[in-house]
């Protein structure tokens, strides 16, 4: 009876926290594996983002829902300070010194990304839980006007938040499957894009400077984890496209009348217990950005179709493959150390850099470090640091003659520091 009372209180506590996380998520910005986070949960973030075959906390459903079946009763609460540094350069434009130059997109550069998870073991074979996390986002906030785009300082603000109720079943002692319903929320605003309002758009009043708009939707996420033996664990996961309601205020900007779905992803992973203290893991994840018209449609070649049209311009992003490697080492009974590396392919082509002045998600290589201290009363404190190394994509025929020609060049690097508190119930 005592255990049931504790779990009921924990559930009530978790539900009360959800509005707070929606509020905090409105400050989110991320651009690591494209615009997806490099990892979900502070423990995973410290290991390069691995987690398909290595669940470590109640954020496991964000990576592989089956992982919730292997973590027991627990609550996890955390936040990550995220600092992306973005820059664009225009060169060779006929507008001369009034257009050519370097543009700082860091008027806003410090963001807090929240995370929360709760899981309960219903019986030896079934668990129920929920993970709340940011799936990614894009943010640029230029300090001065970018004349090619408009007459005001340009920028966009996109956040994506998932609330993922999850159920798992242990099919056999060594095979677990899980299913999450991804309930998604998006918030978006654009400014300083006056040059694309008319006649380039199908709805010139719905391109820029309309304030924030909201979008809601849902999708499914399924996963499997199989323990081959005492040393090797495999995992696989698939997340459907998350179908979202349209951004009506920006139906003249995004293709398909303001549609901005969240792309499907899938991946496989392996975790190996090399020694009693050392565990190594690797994931390969695919993110199909090109299947979302507003993200994947080519920009310049589709601009003549009209912004907001079904075949209108997008950001021209390619699909991304992310390879994640991580290791954890149990130093002693109280201290675990982690490290990892994450490499993603480049989503932005050299010919698509003009539109991506708004979304310069060009980083590819990430180095991570992490640690967990076990505290009293089955509690633990975890930290994770990530550095995404500076990377550039230089334009190649990126600015059309009608805009004065020349090239748009993009540059970005990032740092983040996460902290999470978890306890077993």
Secondary structure, DSSP 8 states (H G I E B T S, - for coil): -HHHHHHHHHHHHHHHHHHHHHHHHTT----SBTTB-S-SSHHHHTTTT--SS---STTGGGT-GGGGGGS-SEEEEEEEEEEEEEEEEEES-TTGGGT-EEEE-BSS--EEEEEEEEEEEEETTEEEEEEEEEEEEEEEE-SS--TTT-SS--EEEEEEEEEEEEEEEEEETTEEEEEEEEEEEEEEEEES-GGGTTTTBSSGGGSSS---EEEEEEEEEEEEEEE-SSSEEEEEEEE--BEE---GGGTTTSHHHH---B--EEEEEEEEE-SSSEEEEEEEEEE-GGGSHHHHS-SGGGGGG-BTSTT--------EEEEEEEEEEE-SSSEEEEEEEEEE-----GGGTTGGGS------EEEEEEEEEE-STTEEEEEEEEEEEEEEE--SS-S-GGGT--EEEEEEEEEEEEEEEEEE-
